[in-house]
Amino acid sequence: MPATRAARRLIPALAATLAFAAPALATDLSQMTDAERAAFGQEVRAYLLQNPEVLVEVMNELQDRQQKAEAANDQQLVQNHSADIFSDPNSWVGGNPDGDITVVEFTDYRCGYCRKAYDEVSELVRSDGNIRFVVKEFPILGEASITSARFAIAVRLTAGDAAYEKAHDALITLRGDPTPENLGKLADQLGLDSDVILAKMDSDEVTAIIAANHALGEALQISGTPTFVVDNTMLRGYVPLDGMRQIVAQQRKG
């Protein structure tokens, strides 16, 4: 079946080639008679059977064009929403605030791939030394995700960036469920006022920040986490450390 579908896609591309082999055969499919169309189909089939590697070449070219189109679309989306992506005052900034490259991560604390990426992103930022790292709270995996994000945002609003960083690190590695009891204990362990944090979690201010991040994610056509923006390049999904380093290096080259 895949070969049949690919063959149908090949017909316009092969028409010109087959015209040289069969000059009497019309190559405008809409102008063909039934007999000519049947003959043309037989020519196409024979050509593909004799040259099956053409299918692979064409599908590779199609995939390459699609990837380039998607990358161009992503770059335009990033450009259109750059202020909200890179300069949002409600998002925590770590790493080197004056770095020459900005890496933005849309993250969900309950996301397995976000947890997998956590150590590698931390190592990337630490070892590079010149990366400005921005975290976007983007809870999309249910109530536990939203509760975790609310806690992190409430910590930042009430206790500042340093406390947020510790809360972020704790939440991404949290083994239990983010129940009020567990979050209260976590706040205490971080040296924070648990009553203040828990009360702030359900505030309109926290709700508005999450809503704004969700609206930005929708505008950027983000449907999963982690999603990264490295300057003007969007990475939809987990990328290993070496891959991230290569992308950062490419962005520096321009």
C-alpha angles and dihedrals in degrees: 000000000000090000090051093052091046090050090056090053090051096056097088092044093050096044095085092046094050091048089069091051093046107024092173091061116094112234098196099095093200090057097047124111118231090259093050092047091051091049091048091051090052090051091051092048092049092048093051093047090052094043108030091157087074089072091058092046093050095046091049090051091048091051091048092052092048092050092050091048091050092048091050090049091050091050090053091049091051091049092049093051101030096125093055092043100047108020106037107139091209094063123086117244120206139160112047108346088202096045121142092231127049120208116192121192125197101204143180118199092216094051114111094209091049088055090047091051094046099085093041095050090047090052091047092054094042098046096042096050095193102072124110105212122203125188121208114196102226110168110184105144102081141280096320089057092050092047091051092049091048090054093050094048092046089053092053093047094049104030107022140239099308092055090046092055091055092046091049092052091048095048095049089056098036111132100190130061118280094248120160088253094052093044091048090053090047091052090051091049089053091052094249132133101260094196092055093046095047091048092050094051094078096043123125089242093061091044091052093052092052091046091051091051091049090050090050091048090052091049089051091047092240113165102163145032142279097037118167133197113200104188101297097348123092120207113197105203143359116332121188119242096258090051092051091050091052092051092049089050091050091051091052091053089054 
